[in-house]
Amino acid sequence: MYTKQLRIAALAERFPQRAFTSLAHNIDAQWLKTAYLMTR
């Protein structure tokens, strides 16, 4: 999970003019749970 986030962050940093059309294929249940817990 963490490496996916790093890859997305690196791509966003490297190509700031690009818009991500879909990140859904990178999201799994564990990532959602972690994100949920981080907001609490």
ROSE-4610 file (N, C-alpha, C; in Angstrom, 1 decimal, always signed):
// ROSE-4610
residu = [M/M/M/Y/Y/Y/T/T/T/K/K/K/Q/Q/Q/L/L/L/R/R/R/I/I/I/A/A/A/A/A/A/L/L/L/A/A/A/E/E/E/R/R/R/F/F/F/P/P/P/Q/Q/Q/R/R/R/A/A/A/F/F/F/T/T/T/S/S/S/L/L/L/A/A/A/H/H/H/N/N/N/I/I/I/D/D/D/A/A/A/Q/Q/Q/W/W/W/L/L/L/K/K/K/T/T/T/A/A/A/Y/Y/Y/L/L/L/M/M/M/T/T/T/R/R/R]
num = [1/1/1/2/2/2/3/3/3/4/4/4/5/5/5/6/6/6/7/7/7/8/8/8/9/9/9/10/10/10/11/11/11/12/12/12/13/13/13/14/14/14/15/15/15/16/16/16/17/17/17/18/18/18/19/19/19/20/20/20/21/21/21/22/22/22/23/23/23/24/24/24/25/25/25/26/26/26/27/27/27/28/28/28/29/29/29/30/30/30/31/31/31/32/32/32/33/33/33/34/34/34/35/35/35/36/36/36/37/37/37/38/38/38/39/39/39/40/40/40]
x = [+0.8/+0.0/+0.9/+1.8/+2.6/+3.4/+3.9/+4.6/+3.7/+2.5/+1.5/+1.4/+1.2/+1.1/+2.3/+3.5/+4.7/+4.8/+4.4/+4.5/+3.5/+2.3/+1.4/+1.9/+2.5/+3.0/+4.2/+5.0/+6.1/+5.7/+4.7/+4.1/+3.5/+2.8/+2.1/+3.2/+4.3/+5.3/+6.1/+6.3/+7.1/+6.3/+5.0/+4.1/+3.0/+3.2/+2.2/+1.1/+1.4/+0.3/-0.7/-0.3/-1.2/-2.3/-3.5/-4.6/-4.8/-4.9/-5.2/-6.7/-7.0/-8.4/-9.0/-8.3/-8.8/-7.7/-7.9/-7.0/-7.7/-8.9/-9.6/-8.9/-8.2/-7.5/-6.3/-6.0/-4.9/-5.4/-6.7/-7.3/-7.8/-7.4/-7.9/-8.5/-9.0/-9.7/-8.8/-7.5/-6.6/-6.2/-6.1/-5.8/-7.0/-8.2/-9.4/-9.4/-9.2/-9.2/-8.1/-6.9/-5.9/-6.2/-6.8/-7.2/-8.3/-9.2/-10.3/-9.8/-8.9/-8.3/-7.5/-6.8/-6.0/-6.8/-8.1/-8.9/-9.6/-9.5/-10.1/-9.2]
y = [-1.2/+0.0/+1.2/+1.3/+2.5/+2.8/+1.8/+2.1/+2.6/+2.2/+2.8/+4.3/+4.7/+6.1/+6.9/+6.3/+7.0/+7.2/+6.1/+6.2/+7.3/+7.4/+8.4/+9.8/+9.9/+11.2/+11.6/+10.7/+11.0/+11.5/+10.8/+11.2/+12.5/+12.8/+14.1/+15.2/+14.9/+15.9/+16.1/+15.0/+15.1/+15.8/+15.6/+16.1/+16.9/+18.1/+18.8/+19.3/+19.4/+19.9/+18.8/+17.6/+16.5/+16.3/+15.9/+15.6/+14.1/+13.5/+12.1/+11.9/+11.1/+10.8/+9.8/+8.8/+7.8/+7.2/+7.2/+6.5/+5.3/+5.0/+3.9/+2.5/+2.3/+1.0/+0.9/+1.9/+1.9/+1.8/+1.9/+1.9/+0.5/+0.0/-1.3/-1.1/-2.1/-2.1/-1.6/-2.1/-1.7/-0.2/+0.3/+1.7/+2.6/+2.2/+2.9/+2.9/+1.8/+1.7/+2.6/+2.6/+3.4/+4.9/+5.3/+6.7/+7.1/+6.2/+6.4/+6.6/+5.8/+5.9/+7.1/+7.5/+8.7/+10.0/+10.0/+11.2/+11.2/+10.2/+10.1/+10.6]
z = [+0.0/+0.0/+0.0/+0.9/+1.0/-0.3/-1.0/-2.2/-3.3/-3.3/-4.2/-4.0/-2.7/-2.4/-2.8/-2.5/-2.9/-4.4/-5.2/-6.6/-7.1/-6.6/-7.0/-6.6/-5.4/-5.0/-5.9/-6.2/-7.1/-8.5/-9.0/-10.3/-10.3/-9.2/-9.0/-8.9/-8.2/-8.1/-9.4/-10.1/-11.4/-12.5/-12.5/-13.6/-13.0/-12.4/-11.7/-12.6/-13.9/-14.9/-15.2/-15.0/-15.3/-14.3/-14.7/-13.9/-13.8/-12.7/-12.5/-12.8/-13.8/-14.2/-13.3/-12.8/-12.0/-11.1/-9.8/-8.9/-8.3/-8.8/-8.2/-8.2/-9.3/-9.4/-8.4/-7.7/-6.7/-5.3/-5.2/-3.8/-3.5/-2.3/-1.8/-0.4/+0.1/+1.4/+2.5/+2.5/+3.6/+3.5/+2.3/+2.1/+2.6/+2.3/+2.8/+4.3/+4.9/+6.3/+7.0/+6.4/+6.9/+6.8/+5.6/+5.4/+6.4/+6.6/+7.6/+9.0/+9.4/+10.7/+10.9/+9.8/+9.9/+10.1/+9.7/+9.8/+11.2/+11.9/+13.2/+14.4]
